[in-house]
Amino acid sequence: MRGQLCYLLLLFLMVSCGITHNVPKGPYPNSFDKPNIVNSFVDQNGNFYPDNWRKTYGEPPKSGDINAYSLMKIATEKGLESQLKTFEKTRLLAVRSKVKAKDRVFIFVHGFNAPSDEVNKSYEYMRKLLKLSANKDEVVKFYWDGLHTTNPFGGAKVWFSATSFSQMAGEFGLRNLLNSIHNKKIILISHSRGASVVLSALSSATFSESFAKGTLEYHNVDVDGAKKLAENGNDITCIMLAPAIGLEDFKVRDLTSGTEPFCSVSKQVM
Protein backbone atom coordinates (compact mmCIF):
# COMPACT_ATOMS: atom_id res chain seq x y z
CA MET A 1 0.00 0.00 0.00
CA ARG A 2 2.79 2.42 0.95
CA GLY A 3 4.54 1.69 -2.35
CA GLN A 4 1.37 2.43 -4.30
CA LEU A 5 0.88 5.73 -2.47
CA CYS A 6 4.47 6.73 -3.17
CA TYR A 7 4.00 5.86 -6.83
CA LEU A 8 0.81 7.94 -7.07
CA LEU A 9 2.49 10.87 -5.32
CA LEU A 10 5.47 10.68 -7.66
CA LEU A 11 3.17 10.53 -10.69
CA PHE A 12 1.22 13.55 -9.44
CA LEU A 13 4.40 15.55 -8.99
CA MET A 14 5.62 14.58 -12.44
CA VAL A 15 2.34 15.67 -14.02
CA SER A 16 2.13 18.91 -12.04
CA CYS A 17 5.65 20.05 -12.84
CA GLY A 18 6.61 21.88 -15.99
CA ILE A 19 3.19 23.29 -16.96
CA THR A 20 3.35 26.97 -17.89
CA HIS A 21 1.11 29.61 -19.38
CA ASN A 22 1.49 30.18 -23.11
CA VAL A 23 2.63 33.81 -23.20
CA PRO A 24 4.15 36.07 -25.88
CA LYS A 25 7.89 36.05 -26.46
CA GLY A 26 8.20 39.68 -27.57
CA PRO A 27 7.12 43.06 -26.15
CA TYR A 28 4.50 43.78 -28.85
CA PRO A 29 2.19 40.72 -29.08
CA ASN A 30 -0.64 42.67 -30.71
CA SER A 31 0.99 44.33 -33.67
CA PHE A 32 1.18 44.44 -37.47
CA ASP A 33 3.84 42.85 -39.67
CA LYS A 34 4.47 43.41 -43.33
CA PRO A 35 3.15 42.72 -45.82
CA ASN A 36 -0.33 41.77 -44.53
CA ILE A 37 -0.15 40.23 -41.05
CA VAL A 38 -2.08 41.03 -37.88
CA ASN A 39 -0.75 39.49 -34.65
CA SER A 40 -3.38 38.96 -31.95
CA PHE A 41 -2.43 37.42 -28.60
CA VAL A 42 -4.83 36.96 -25.68
CA ASP A 43 -4.38 35.54 -22.20
CA GLN A 44 -6.42 32.85 -20.41
CA ASN A 45 -9.41 35.18 -20.06
CA GLY A 46 -9.32 36.54 -23.60
CA ASN A 47 -7.70 39.87 -22.75
CA PHE A 48 -5.27 41.27 -25.33
CA TYR A 49 -1.66 41.73 -24.24
CA PRO A 50 -0.69 45.43 -24.30
CA ASP A 51 2.59 46.84 -25.59
CA ASN A 52 5.57 46.25 -23.29
CA TRP A 53 3.34 44.04 -21.18
CA ARG A 54 6.13 42.58 -19.04
CA LYS A 55 7.11 46.05 -17.78
CA THR A 56 3.65 46.61 -16.32
CA TYR A 57 2.37 43.09 -15.61
CA GLY A 58 5.62 41.36 -14.74
CA GLU A 59 7.10 38.03 -15.72
CA PRO A 60 4.56 35.20 -15.61
CA PRO A 61 5.27 32.62 -12.90
CA LYS A 62 6.54 29.18 -13.80
CA SER A 63 3.29 27.66 -12.54
CA GLY A 64 0.48 27.19 -15.04
CA ASP A 65 -2.13 27.22 -12.28
CA ILE A 66 -5.42 28.78 -13.34
CA ASN A 67 -5.13 31.53 -10.71
CA ALA A 68 -1.40 32.09 -11.05
CA TYR A 69 -1.47 34.81 -13.68
CA SER A 70 -3.82 36.82 -15.88
CA LEU A 71 -3.81 40.36 -17.22
CA MET A 72 -7.13 41.41 -15.67
CA LYS A 73 -6.16 39.88 -12.32
CA ILE A 74 -3.04 42.05 -12.18
CA ALA A 75 -4.79 45.08 -13.69
CA THR A 76 -7.42 44.89 -10.94
CA GLU A 77 -4.75 44.70 -8.24
CA LYS A 78 -2.93 47.71 -9.70
CA GLY A 79 -5.98 49.76 -10.65
CA LEU A 80 -5.23 49.46 -14.36
CA GLU A 81 -8.52 47.98 -15.63
CA SER A 82 -9.41 51.10 -17.61
CA GLN A 83 -5.95 51.25 -19.17
CA LEU A 84 -6.13 47.61 -20.27
CA LYS A 85 -9.61 48.02 -21.76
CA THR A 86 -8.58 51.21 -23.55
CA PHE A 87 -5.65 49.44 -25.17
CA GLU A 88 -7.91 46.64 -26.39
CA LYS A 89 -10.42 49.10 -27.85
CA THR A 90 -7.67 51.07 -29.59
CA ARG A 91 -6.04 47.92 -30.98
CA LEU A 92 -9.32 46.55 -32.34
CA LEU A 93 -10.06 49.86 -34.05
CA ALA A 94 -6.61 49.65 -35.65
CA VAL A 95 -7.38 46.13 -36.92
CA ARG A 96 -10.65 47.36 -38.38
CA SER A 97 -8.81 50.09 -40.25
CA LYS A 98 -6.06 47.75 -41.46
CA VAL A 99 -8.44 45.23 -43.05
CA LYS A 100 -10.89 47.80 -44.40
CA ALA A 101 -9.58 47.68 -47.96
CA LYS A 102 -9.10 43.90 -48.05
CA ASP A 103 -11.45 41.33 -49.59
CA ARG A 104 -10.55 38.30 -47.48
CA VAL A 105 -9.32 37.82 -43.92
CA PHE A 106 -7.70 34.50 -42.94
CA ILE A 107 -7.59 33.83 -39.21
CA PHE A 108 -5.32 31.06 -37.87
CA VAL A 109 -6.16 29.54 -34.46
CA HIS A 110 -3.83 26.98 -32.85
CA GLY A 111 -4.62 24.20 -30.38
CA PHE A 112 -3.70 23.51 -26.77
CA ASN A 113 -0.21 22.65 -25.44
CA ALA A 114 1.43 24.67 -28.19
CA PRO A 115 4.08 27.35 -27.35
CA SER A 116 3.82 30.53 -29.39
CA ASP A 117 7.22 30.24 -31.06
CA GLU A 118 6.39 26.80 -32.44
CA VAL A 119 2.91 27.96 -33.43
CA ASN A 120 4.33 30.86 -35.40
CA LYS A 121 6.42 28.48 -37.51
CA SER A 122 3.24 26.59 -38.44
CA TYR A 123 1.40 29.84 -39.12
CA GLU A 124 4.14 31.03 -41.44
CA TYR A 125 4.12 27.70 -43.28
CA MET A 126 0.37 27.96 -43.79
CA ARG A 127 0.55 31.57 -44.86
CA LYS A 128 3.13 30.82 -47.56
CA LEU A 129 1.19 27.81 -48.81
CA LEU A 130 -1.91 29.94 -49.36
CA LYS A 131 -0.03 32.32 -51.69
CA LEU A 132 -2.14 35.28 -50.68
CA SER A 133 -2.35 38.70 -52.25
CA ALA A 134 -0.87 41.41 -50.03
CA ASN A 135 -3.32 43.92 -51.48
CA LYS A 136 -6.51 41.86 -51.23
CA ASP A 137 -5.88 39.43 -48.35
CA GLU A 138 -5.05 39.80 -44.65
CA VAL A 139 -3.76 37.13 -42.27
CA VAL A 140 -4.55 37.22 -38.56
CA LYS A 141 -2.27 35.07 -36.40
CA PHE A 142 -4.37 34.44 -33.31
CA TYR A 143 -2.61 33.15 -30.19
CA TRP A 144 -4.28 32.09 -26.93
CA ASP A 145 -3.25 30.53 -23.63
CA GLY A 146 -3.57 26.82 -24.31
CA LEU A 147 -0.86 26.24 -21.67
CA HIS A 148 2.30 24.29 -22.42
CA THR A 149 4.33 21.43 -20.99
CA THR A 150 7.27 19.37 -22.11
CA ASN A 151 6.37 16.67 -19.59
CA PRO A 152 5.05 13.60 -21.46
CA PHE A 153 2.70 12.89 -18.53
CA GLY A 154 1.35 16.45 -18.29
CA GLY A 155 -0.82 16.56 -21.40
CA ALA A 156 -3.97 15.40 -19.61
CA LYS A 157 -3.63 18.02 -16.87
CA VAL A 158 -3.04 20.73 -19.48
CA TRP A 159 -6.15 19.63 -21.34
CA PHE A 160 -8.58 20.18 -18.45
CA SER A 161 -7.55 23.83 -17.95
CA ALA A 162 -7.16 24.49 -21.66
CA THR A 163 -10.77 23.51 -22.33
CA SER A 164 -12.06 26.49 -20.34
CA PHE A 165 -9.28 28.80 -21.53
CA SER A 166 -10.22 28.05 -25.15
CA GLN A 167 -13.81 29.11 -24.50
CA MET A 168 -12.73 32.34 -22.82
CA ALA A 169 -10.31 33.09 -25.65
CA GLY A 170 -13.17 32.64 -28.10
CA GLU A 171 -15.87 34.61 -26.29
CA PHE A 172 -13.72 37.54 -25.20
CA GLY A 173 -10.79 37.53 -27.63
CA LEU A 174 -11.67 36.14 -31.04
CA ARG A 175 -15.26 37.39 -30.91
CA ASN A 176 -14.13 40.97 -30.26
CA LEU A 177 -11.71 40.60 -33.14
CA LEU A 178 -14.50 39.39 -35.45
CA ASN A 179 -16.68 42.28 -34.31
CA SER A 180 -14.07 44.72 -35.62
CA ILE A 181 -14.32 43.30 -39.17
CA HIS A 182 -17.09 44.32 -41.57
CA ASN A 183 -18.28 43.00 -44.96
CA LYS A 184 -15.40 40.58 -45.55
CA LYS A 185 -14.91 36.98 -46.55
CA ILE A 186 -13.50 35.50 -43.33
CA ILE A 187 -11.83 32.08 -43.33
CA LEU A 188 -11.19 30.66 -39.86
CA ILE A 189 -8.59 27.86 -39.92
CA SER A 190 -8.19 26.10 -36.58
CA HIS A 191 -6.35 23.07 -35.24
CA SER A 192 -7.20 20.77 -32.33
CA ARG A 193 -8.71 22.72 -29.39
CA GLY A 194 -8.56 25.85 -31.52
CA ALA A 195 -11.90 24.63 -32.89
CA SER A 196 -13.41 25.37 -29.47
CA VAL A 197 -12.00 28.91 -29.63
CA VAL A 198 -13.80 29.36 -32.95
CA LEU A 199 -17.09 27.82 -31.78
CA SER A 200 -17.04 29.91 -28.61
CA ALA A 201 -16.56 33.06 -30.68
CA LEU A 202 -19.50 32.21 -32.93
CA SER A 203 -21.90 31.07 -30.17
CA SER A 204 -22.13 31.24 -26.39
CA ALA A 205 -20.11 28.68 -24.46
CA THR A 206 -21.36 27.02 -21.28
CA PHE A 207 -19.16 27.36 -18.17
CA SER A 208 -19.45 25.45 -14.94
CA GLU A 209 -20.71 27.36 -11.93
CA SER A 210 -17.41 26.85 -10.08
CA PHE A 211 -15.34 28.14 -13.01
CA ALA A 212 -17.58 31.20 -13.44
CA LYS A 213 -17.42 31.97 -9.70
CA GLY A 214 -13.64 31.56 -9.55
CA THR A 215 -13.02 33.67 -12.65
CA LEU A 216 -15.06 36.52 -11.23
CA GLU A 217 -13.56 36.25 -7.75
CA TYR A 218 -9.91 35.85 -8.70
CA HIS A 219 -9.72 37.66 -12.05
CA ASN A 220 -12.56 40.23 -12.02
CA VAL A 221 -13.91 38.73 -15.24
CA ASP A 222 -17.61 37.92 -15.60
CA VAL A 223 -18.00 34.97 -17.99
CA ASP A 224 -21.49 36.25 -18.87
CA GLY A 225 -20.22 39.71 -19.72
CA ALA A 226 -19.00 38.99 -23.26
CA LYS A 227 -20.39 41.04 -26.14
CA LYS A 228 -22.54 39.18 -28.65
CA LEU A 229 -21.21 38.46 -32.12
CA ALA A 230 -22.20 41.43 -34.25
CA GLU A 231 -23.99 40.93 -37.55
CA ASN A 232 -21.43 42.82 -39.64
CA GLY A 233 -22.27 41.41 -43.04
CA ASN A 234 -19.30 39.05 -43.10
CA ASP A 235 -19.19 35.70 -44.90
CA ILE A 236 -17.58 33.30 -42.41
CA THR A 237 -16.17 29.89 -43.34
CA CYS A 238 -14.72 27.51 -40.73
CA ILE A 239 -12.02 24.97 -41.54
CA MET A 240 -11.26 22.76 -38.53
CA LEU A 241 -8.23 20.47 -38.69
CA ALA A 242 -8.37 17.51 -36.27
CA PRO A 243 -10.86 19.38 -34.05
CA ALA A 244 -10.60 18.46 -30.37
CA ILE A 245 -14.26 19.06 -29.57
CA GLY A 246 -17.29 17.00 -28.61
CA LEU A 247 -21.07 17.14 -28.65
CA GLU A 248 -21.10 19.36 -25.56
CA ASP A 249 -19.32 22.08 -27.55
CA PHE A 250 -22.41 22.40 -29.71
CA LYS A 251 -24.85 22.75 -26.83
CA VAL A 252 -25.72 25.53 -24.41
CA ARG A 253 -27.10 24.94 -20.93
CA ASP A 254 -30.47 26.59 -20.25
CA LEU A 255 -30.49 27.08 -16.48
CA THR A 256 -34.18 28.03 -16.39
CA SER A 257 -35.46 24.85 -18.00
CA GLY A 258 -32.57 22.49 -17.29
CA THR A 259 -32.33 21.57 -20.97
CA GLU A 260 -29.30 21.68 -23.28
CA PRO A 261 -30.43 22.79 -26.73
CA PHE A 262 -27.98 23.07 -29.60
CA CYS A 263 -26.21 26.41 -30.00
CA SER A 264 -27.42 28.82 -32.63
CA VAL A 265 -24.80 30.56 -34.75
CA SER A 266 -24.79 33.74 -36.76
CA LYS A 267 -26.29 33.75 -40.25
CA GLN A 268 -22.86 34.98 -41.37
CA VAL A 269 -21.50 31.46 -40.91
CA MET A 270 -21.72 29.57 -44.20
KEKE-3310 file (N, C-alpha, C; in steps of 0.2 Angstrom, whole numbers, plus 5000, padded with zeros to 4 digits):
npx = (5004:5010:5019:5012:5005:5016:5020:5009:5010:5022:5019:5009:5017:5026:5017:5012:5022:5031:5022:5016:5010:5005:5013:5017:5032:5039:5039:5028:5015:5002:5001:5006:5013:5023:5020:5006:5000:4992:4995:4988:4986:4980:4976:4973:4960:4955:4959:4968:4986:4995:5006:5023:5021:5027:5034:5024:5015:5023:5034:5027:5023:5031:5022:5008:4996:4978:4975:4986:4991:4985:4980:4969:4968:4980:4979:4967:4972:4982:4975:4972:4963:4955:4965:4969:4958:4956:4967:4964:4952:4957:4967:4959:4951:4961:4964:4952:4953:4965:4961:4951:4952:4953:4949:4947:4949:4960:4960:4971:4970:4977:4980:4979:4992:5003:5017:5020:5031:5033:5021:5020:5029:5022:5011:5017:5021:5009:5003:5012:5009:4997:4998:4994:4987:4994:4988:4974:4971:4972:4980:4977:4986:4981:4984:4982:4980:4984:4991:5006:5017:5032:5032:5030:5019:5011:5001:4987:4983:4985:4976:4963:4962:4964:4953:4943:4950:4951:4937:4935:4945:4939:4926:4929:4941:4943:4930:4928:4938:4932:4921:4926:4928:4921:4910:4917:4925:4928:4939:4941:4954:4957:4966:4965:4961:4959:4947:4937:4939:4935:4922:4917:4918:4908:4896:4888:4897:4896:4899:4905:4898:4907:4919:4915:4912:4925:4932:4927:4929:4943:4949:4942:4933:4919:4910:4899:4898:4902:4902:4890:4891:4893:4882:4889:4889:4898:4905:4907:4918:4922:4936:4941:4954:4958:4949:4947:4935:4919:4902:4896:4901:4893:4882:4871:4869:4853:4848:4836:4827:4833:4837:4847:4849:4854:4867:4865:4870:4878:4870:4880:4889:4894)
npy = (4994:5006:5008:5009:5022:5030:5029:5035:5048:5052:5051:5061:5073:5073:5075:5088:5096:5108:5114:5128:5144:5149:5162:5178:5180:5192:5210:5216:5210:5211:5217:5224:5216:5217:5209:5209:5206:5202:5202:5194:5192:5184:5182:5170:5173:5179:5192:5205:5206:5220:5233:5232:5223:5215:5225:5231:5221:5211:5197:5181:5168:5152:5142:5135:5136:5140:5151:5158:5168:5182:5195:5204:5201:5206:5219:5223:5222:5232:5243:5246:5243:5251:5256:5244:5240:5251:5250:5238:5242:5252:5245:5235:5244:5248:5237:5235:5246:5242:5231:5236:5239:5226:5211:5198:5189:5179:5169:5162:5149:5141:5125:5117:5116:5121:5130:5148:5151:5140:5138:5149:5146:5136:5144:5153:5144:5139:5152:5155:5144:5147:5157:5171:5187:5202:5214:5211:5202:5198:5192:5185:5181:5172:5170:5161:5156:5141:5134:5125:5111:5102:5090:5073:5067:5076:5081:5078:5085:5098:5098:5099:5112:5120:5118:5126:5138:5140:5142:5155:5162:5162:5168:5181:5186:5181:5184:5198:5202:5198:5206:5218:5218:5220:5216:5206:5192:5180:5168:5155:5146:5132:5122:5107:5110:5123:5124:5124:5137:5144:5140:5145:5159:5161:5157:5156:5149:5136:5138:5130:5132:5133:5137:5149:5157:5157:5163:5176:5180:5179:5185:5196:5195:5193:5179:5179:5192:5194:5202:5201:5192:5202:5206:5209:5208:5199:5185:5170:5157:5141:5131:5116:5108:5092:5093:5096:5093:5090:5084:5092:5104:5110:5113:5122:5127:5128:5136:5139:5130:5118:5111:5107:5114:5114:5125:5141:5149:5163:5170:5173:5163:5151)
npz = (5000:5004:4995:4983:4986:4986:4973:4967:4972:4967:4953:4952:4955:4945:4934:4938:4937:4927:4919:4910:4907:4891:4884:4876:4867:4863:4866:4859:4857:4851:4836:4820:4805:4791:4775:4776:4789:4804:4821:4835:4852:4866:4883:4896:4899:4888:4887:4878:4876:4881:4874:4878:4889:4899:4907:4914:4919:4923:4924:4920:4931:4934:4936:4929:4935:4936:4943:4944:4936:4926:4915:4918:4931:4937:4933:4940:4953:4952:4949:4935:4926:4917:4909:4903:4896:4887:4879:4872:4865:4857:4849:4843:4835:4826:4820:4813:4804:4797:4789:4781:4768:4762:4754:4759:4774:4783:4797:4808:4820:4834:4843:4859:4872:4865:4862:4858:4850:4842:4837:4828:4818:4811:4808:4799:4789:4784:4779:4769:4760:4756:4747:4746:4742:4745:4744:4743:4753:4770:4784:4800:4814:4827:4844:4859:4877:4878:4887:4891:4891:4893:4898:4896:4903:4907:4898:4899:4911:4907:4897:4904:4910:4898:4891:4896:4895:4881:4878:4884:4877:4865:4867:4872:4866:4852:4847:4849:4840:4828:4828:4825:4811:4795:4782:4775:4768:4778:4783:4794:4801:4810:4823:4832:4849:4846:4838:4847:4852:4841:4839:4851:4849:4840:4845:4861:4874:4887:4904:4919:4935:4946:4939:4933:4945:4951:4941:4941:4955:4957:4946:4941:4930:4922:4916:4909:4903:4890:4874:4862:4846:4833:4819:4806:4792:4787:4778:4784:4785:4791:4794:4801:4808:4813:4824:4842:4849:4856:4857:4867:4865:4856:4862:4873:4890:4897:4910:4916:4912:4912:4902:4887:4874:4856:4851:4843:4829:4820:4806:4797:4796:4785)
capx = (5000:5014:5023:5007:5004:5022:5020:5004:5012:5027:5016:5006:5022:5028:5012:5011:5028:5033:5016:5017:5006:5007:5013:5021:5039:5041:5036:5023:5011:4997:5005:5006:5019:5022:5016:4998:4999:4990:4996:4983:4988:4976:4978:4968:4953:4953:4962:4974:4992:4997:5013:5028:5017:5031:5036:5018:5012:5028:5035:5023:5026:5033:5016:5002:4989:4973:4974:4993:4993:4981:4981:4964:4969:4985:4976:4963:4976:4985:4970:4974:4957:4953:4970:4969:4952:4957:4972:4960:4948:4962:4970:4953:4950:4967:4963:4947:4956:4970:4958:4946:4952:4954:4943:4947:4953:4961:4962:4973:4969:4981:4977:4982:4999:5007:5020:5019:5036:5032:5015:5022:5032:5016:5007:5021:5021:5002:5003:5016:5006:4990:5000:4989:4988:4996:4983:4967:4971:4975:4981:4977:4989:4978:4987:4979:4984:4982:4996:5011:5022:5036:5032:5025:5014:5007:4996:4980:4982:4985:4969:4957:4962:4964:4946:4940:4954:4949:4931:4936:4948:4934:4921:4931:4946:4942:4924:4929:4941:4928:4917:4930:4928:4915:4909:4923:4925:4933:4941:4944:4957:4959:4968:4964:4956:4957:4941:4933:4940:4931:4915:4915:4917:4903:4891:4889:4899:4893:4904:4903:4896:4913:4923:4912:4913:4932:4935:4925:4932:4950:4951:4937:4930:4912:4910:4893:4899:4905:4898:4887:4894:4889:4880:4893:4889:4904:4904:4912:4919:4926:4940:4944:4959:4958:4946:4947:4929:4914:4895:4895:4903:4888:4876:4871:4864:4848:4848:4829:4823:4837:4838:4854:4848:4860:4869:4863:4876:4876:4869:4886:4892:4891)
capy = (5000:5012:5008:5012:5029:5034:5029:5040:5054:5053:5053:5068:5078:5073:5078:5095:5100:5109:5116:5135:5148:5151:5169:5180:5180:5198:5215:5219:5204:5213:5222:5222:5214:5217:5214:5209:5201:5205:5197:5195:5187:5185:5178:5164:5176:5183:5199:5206:5209:5227:5234:5231:5220:5213:5230:5233:5215:5207:5190:5176:5163:5146:5138:5136:5136:5144:5158:5160:5174:5184:5202:5207:5199:5210:5225:5224:5223:5239:5249:5247:5240:5255:5256:5238:5240:5256:5247:5233:5245:5255:5240:5233:5249:5248:5231:5237:5250:5239:5226:5239:5238:5219:5207:5192:5189:5173:5169:5155:5148:5135:5121:5118:5113:5123:5137:5153:5151:5134:5140:5154:5142:5133:5149:5155:5139:5140:5158:5154:5139:5150:5162:5176:5194:5207:5220:5209:5197:5199:5186:5186:5175:5172:5166:5160:5153:5134:5131:5121:5107:5097:5083:5068:5064:5082:5083:5077:5090:5104:5098:5101:5119:5122:5118:5132:5144:5140:5146:5162:5165:5163:5173:5188:5188:5181:5187:5205:5203:5197:5211:5224:5216:5222:5215:5203:5185:5178:5160:5153:5139:5130:5115:5104:5114:5129:5123:5127:5145:5147:5139:5150:5165:5161:5155:5156:5143:5135:5137:5127:5137:5134:5141:5156:5160:5158:5168:5183:5181:5179:5188:5201:5194:5190:5175:5181:5199:5195:5205:5196:5192:5207:5205:5214:5207:5195:5179:5166:5149:5138:5125:5114:5102:5088:5097:5092:5095:5085:5086:5097:5110:5112:5114:5128:5125:5133:5135:5140:5124:5112:5108:5108:5114:5115:5132:5144:5153:5169:5169:5175:5157:5148)
capz = (5000:5005:4988:4979:4988:4984:4966:4965:4973:4962:4947:4953:4955:4938:4930:4940:4936:4920:4915:4911:4903:4884:4884:4871:4868:4862:4869:4856:4855:4846:4832:4813:4802:4783:4771:4777:4795:4811:4827:4840:4857:4872:4889:4898:4900:4882:4886:4873:4879:4878:4872:4884:4894:4905:4911:4918:4922:4926:4921:4922:4935:4931:4937:4925:4939:4933:4946:4945:4932:4921:4914:4922:4938:4939:4932:4945:4959:4951:4947:4928:4922:4912:4904:4899:4891:4882:4874:4868:4861:4852:4845:4838:4830:4822:4815:4808:4799:4793:4785:4778:4760:4760:4752:4763:4780:4785:4804:4811:4828:4836:4848:4866:4873:4859:4863:4853:4845:4838:4833:4823:4812:4808:4804:4793:4784:4781:4776:4762:4756:4753:4742:4747:4739:4750:4743:4744:4758:4777:4789:4807:4818:4833:4849:4865:4882:4878:4892:4888:4895:4889:4902:4893:4907:4909:4893:4902:4916:4903:4893:4908:4910:4892:4888:4898:4892:4874:4877:4886:4872:4859:4869:4874:4862:4845:4845:4849:4834:4823:4828:4822:4804:4792:4775:4772:4767:4783:4783:4801:4800:4817:4824:4838:4853:4842:4836:4853:4852:4835:4841:4857:4847:4835:4849:4868:4878:4894:4909:4925:4940:4950:4935:4933:4951:4952:4937:4944:4961:4957:4940:4940:4924:4922:4910:4906:4901:4884:4869:4857:4839:4829:4812:4802:4785:4784:4775:4788:4783:4796:4792:4807:4807:4819:4830:4848:4852:4857:4857:4872:4862:4851:4866:4878:4895:4899:4918:4918:4910:4914:4895:4884:4866:4852:4850:4837:4826:4816:4799:4793:4795:4779)
cpx = (5004:5017:5018:5006:5010:5022:5015:5006:5018:5024:5013:5011:5025:5023:5011:5016:5029:5027:5016:5011:5009:5007:5017:5028:5042:5037:5029:5018:5005:4999:5004:5013:5018:5023:5008:4997:4997:4991:4991:4984:4984:4978:4973:4961:4951:4955:4968:4980:4993:5004:5017:5024:5021:5033:5030:5016:5017:5029:5031:5026:5027:5027:5011:4996:4984:4973:4981:4994:4987:4981:4976:4965:4974:4982:4971:4967:4980:4981:4971:4969:4956:4958:4970:4964:4953:4962:4968:4956:4952:4965:4965:4951:4955:4966:4958:4949:4961:4967:4952:4946:4953:4948:4942:4952:4954:4964:4964:4973:4972:4977:4980:4989:5003:5010:5020:5025:5035:5026:5016:5025:5027:5012:5010:5021:5014:5001:5006:5012:5000:4992:4995:4992:4989:4991:4976:4966:4974:4975:4981:4980:4986:4981:4983:4982:4981:4987:5001:5015:5026:5036:5027:5019:5009:5001:4989:4978:4981:4978:4963:4957:4961:4957:4942:4943:4952:4942:4931:4940:4944:4929:4923:4937:4944:4935:4924:4933:4937:4923:4920:4930:4921:4915:4915:4921:4930:4933:4945:4947:4960:4962:4967:4959:4955:4950:4936:4933:4935:4924:4912:4914:4911:4896:4893:4891:4896:4899:4901:4902:4903:4918:4921:4913:4920:4935:4933:4928:4940:4953:4947:4934:4924:4911:4904:4893:4902:4900:4896:4891:4890:4888:4883:4893:4895:4901:4909:4912:4924:4930:4943:4948:4960:4955:4945:4941:4924:4907:4893:4897:4898:4881:4877:4867:4859:4846:4840:4825:4826:4839:4845:4852:4854:4861:4866:4869:4873:4874:4874:4890:4890:4892)
cpy = (5006:5013:5011:5020:5033:5034:5035:5047:5056:5055:5059:5073:5078:5076:5086:5099:5102:5112:5124:5138:5149:5158:5171:5180:5188:5204:5218:5213:5205:5219:5220:5221:5215:5210:5214:5204:5205:5200:5199:5190:5189:5180:5173:5167:5180:5190:5200:5209:5216:5228:5234:5228:5218:5219:5232:5227:5210:5200:5185:5171:5157:5141:5140:5135:5141:5151:5161:5167:5176:5192:5206:5206:5205:5217:5228:5226:5230:5244:5251:5244:5244:5256:5250:5238:5245:5254:5242:5237:5249:5250:5237:5238:5250:5242:5232:5241:5247:5234:5229:5238:5231:5216:5201:5192:5182:5173:5162:5155:5141:5131:5122:5114:5115:5130:5141:5153:5145:5135:5144:5151:5139:5138:5152:5150:5139:5146:5158:5149:5142:5155:5167:5183:5199:5213:5218:5205:5199:5192:5188:5180:5176:5167:5166:5156:5146:5130:5127:5117:5103:5090:5079:5066:5070:5084:5083:5083:5097:5104:5101:5108:5122:5122:5124:5139:5145:5144:5153:5165:5167:5169:5180:5190:5187:5184:5195:5206:5203:5203:5218:5223:5217:5220:5212:5195:5183:5170:5159:5146:5138:5123:5113:5108:5121:5129:5126:5134:5148:5146:5144:5157:5166:5160:5156:5149:5143:5134:5134:5133:5138:5138:5148:5160:5162:5163:5175:5185:5183:5184:5194:5201:5190:5186:5176:5188:5200:5198:5200:5197:5197:5205:5210:5213:5203:5189:5174:5159:5147:5131:5122:5108:5098:5091:5093:5095:5089:5088:5092:5104:5113:5113:5119:5126:5130:5132:5136:5134:5118:5109:5110:5108:5115:5123:5135:5149:5158:5167:5170:5169:5153:5140)
cpz = (5000:4998:4983:4980:4985:4977:4963:4966:4968:4955:4947:4952:4948:4933:4931:4938:4928:4916:4916:4906:4896:4884:4878:4872:4867:4866:4866:4853:4850:4842:4824:4810:4794:4780:4773:4783:4801:4816:4832:4846:4863:4877:4891:4898:4893:4882:4882:4877:4876:4877:4878:4890:4900:4910:4916:4922:4925:4923:4924:4926:4932:4931:4932:4928:4936:4937:4947:4941:4926:4920:4918:4929:4941:4938:4937:4952:4958:4949:4939:4923:4916:4907:4900:4894:4886:4877:4869:4863:4855:4847:4840:4833:4824:4817:4810:4802:4794:4788:4780:4770:4758:4758:4757:4769:4783:4793:4806:4818:4830:4841:4855:4866:4867:4861:4857:4848:4840:4833:4827:4817:4808:4804:4798:4787:4780:4777:4769:4757:4753:4747:4741:4743:4744:4749:4744:4750:4765:4781:4796:4811:4825:4838:4856:4870:4882:4883:4888:4893:4891:4893:4898:4897:4909:4904:4895:4907:4912:4899:4897:4909:4903:4889:4890:4895:4885:4873:4879:4880:4866:4861:4869:4869:4855:4843:4845:4842:4828:4822:4826:4814:4801:4785:4772:4772:4773:4783:4790:4800:4807:4817:4831:4843:4851:4840:4841:4853:4847:4837:4847:4855:4843:4839:4856:4871:4884:4899:4915:4930:4944:4946:4934:4939:4953:4948:4939:4950:4961:4951:4938:4933:4924:4916:4906:4903:4894:4879:4864:4850:4835:4822:4808:4794:4782:4782:4779:4786:4789:4794:4799:4806:4813:4825:4836:4852:4853:4856:4861:4870:4858:4855:4871:4883:4897:4906:4920:4917:4911:4907:4892:4876:4863:4851:4843:4835:4822:4809:4794:4792:4790:4780)
residu = (MET:ARG:GLY:GLN:LEU:CYS:TYR:LEU:LEU:LEU:LEU:PHE:LEU:MET:VAL:SER:CYS:GLY:ILE:THR:HIS:ASN:VAL:PRO:LYS:GLY:PRO:TYR:PRO:ASN:SER:PHE:ASP:LYS:PRO:ASN:ILE:VAL:ASN:SER:PHE:VAL:ASP:GLN:ASN:GLY:ASN:PHE:TYR:PRO:ASP:ASN:TRP:ARG:LYS:THR:TYR:GLY:GLU:PRO:PRO:LYS:SER:GLY:ASP:ILE:ASN:ALA:TYR:SER:LEU:MET:LYS:ILE:ALA:THR:GLU:LYS:GLY:LEU:GLU:SER:GLN:LEU:LYS:THR:PHE:GLU:LYS:THR:ARG:LEU:LEU:ALA:VAL:ARG:SER:LYS:VAL:LYS:ALA:LYS:ASP:ARG:VAL:PHE:ILE:PHE:VAL:HIS:GLY:PHE:ASN:ALA:PRO:SER:ASP:GLU:VAL:ASN:LYS:SER:TYR:GLU:TYR:MET:ARG:LYS:LEU:LEU:LYS:LEU:SER:ALA:ASN:LYS:ASP:GLU:VAL:VAL:LYS:PHE:TYR:TRP:ASP:GLY:LEU:HIS:THR:THR:ASN:PRO:PHE:GLY:GLY:ALA:LYS:VAL:TRP:PHE:SER:ALA:THR:SER:PHE:SER:GLN:MET:ALA:GLY:GLU:PHE:GLY:LEU:ARG:ASN:LEU:LEU:ASN:SER:ILE:HIS:ASN:LYS:LYS:ILE:ILE:LEU:ILE:SER:HIS:SER:ARG:GLY:ALA:SER:VAL:VAL:LEU:SER:ALA:LEU:SER:SER:ALA:THR:PHE:SER:GLU:SER:PHE:ALA:LYS:GLY:THR:LEU:GLU:TYR:HIS:ASN:VAL:ASP:VAL:ASP:GLY:ALA:LYS:LYS:LEU:ALA:GLU:ASN:GLY:ASN:ASP:ILE:THR:CYS:ILE:MET:LEU:ALA:PRO:ALA:ILE:GLY:LEU:GLU:ASP:PHE:LYS:VAL:ARG:ASP:LEU:THR:SER:GLY:THR:GLU:PRO:PHE:CYS:SER:VAL:SER:LYS:GLN:VAL:MET)
# end
